[in-house]
Amino acid sequence: MNKLEKYINLYLETRAYTYPPSKIDAKLQNRISPKLLNDKTNMTPEDVVNDLHDKWGEDYAISFVRGYKGNIPSVEINPHARFATPHGTYSYLLTRENLTDLFLKRKLPGDDFATDRPYFHVLRLETPNKAIINPNMSSSYYDNKINSEITQDSDYSEHLSQERYKKFTLPKYTNDVREMLRVSLYSQITPKRVRNTIRQRGKIVKVTRKNFMSILYATGFRASSVARNIKLIHDILCTGSKENIQYLDTFLNYTTSFLINLADRLFSSRKSRFYKRNVEKDNSEFLVAKLYRIADILSYITPNPKEGSGRHNDPSRMSLLLHSIGIDTIVDKGSSMIHHKQPQQALSINWGPNSSIENMGTYRNIFKYCTKKELEELYINNADYLH
């Protein structure tokens, strides 16, 4: 790839930030992300089973879909975001066990969401920017990234002690939190006039550079309240005058520290639904789970809240925040981190021309159209690779 191609790709990947804030939504995400078509709907059930012989394992997933106006569906981002989780392409993990269960039980772990739809895509999770979440919500994502960077430096290629290791891991996590915060605030509407007060616990409080951290810490755990106060305090302290604008870096640094501390408290407080036993403050294994919660909080800073029932955050903006720090796919092996009713699932984020997944084929849903007996026979006679 030459320099011009690299520049064009970088522009296409980051241009979402420069759109008017009201235009950064699911429709934009759909428009600038790829549409992947690979029609295999003319195959017989036997052909489908044979074609799947090399399309399962830790890098593969299955997604059940409908057609649109009689057309064979492509793999693409839905132009409408109806759920509070990050907007993207969701799929079930296509492990040997899960694929076997589809043949013999016609079901998958968790709620069988959409498994009765007329088509399914088989996806290959091809991006290297993949965060794999274990059933206990731990992840080696940061370990792998830091190891990759360290081994490129001969001075640090030897085995690192835990203390020295933290010197590399924690700054990377801190920088990622700060970048999500920066992107979130950078892509918002700048108000023309701002009051210098904020309402907190029934009282009107004047916001200053000396007390804004105390105000944030007194906000509590509610994501929408935290997000609202961050945005209001940012507008008071960092917009308007040249002096205020120059204070932005300091504000980002302090607020990043607050968000990191908030995530630590969410995982250590028994009153929090995110409570995890024996999670140390600086344990790198749980940094992705904490990062995900911070992205969720920041997704409430938006002019485009999700419509309908439930939480009114911004799913497309949450995806954009994760994408901005290099996470293009999340593979949850059973922790329910993304959704409590779907313990195992894969989320593929596309915000720009470079797809994080490959469409290995779109098939008629044999698990819907074939009877239980027919599926058992297909499994016995054709799916020897699963036996």
Helices and strands as residue ranges (DSSP letters): H 3-14, G 15-18, G 21-23, H 26-32, H 45-51, G 52-54, E 60-65, E 89-93, H 96-104, E 119-124, E 130-133, H 141-151, G 154-156, H 162-186, E 197-200, E 203-206, H 212-217, H 223-238, H 242-246, H 248-268, G 284-286, H 287-298, H 315-324, E 329-333, E 344-348, E 358-364, H 366-369, H 372-382, G 384-386
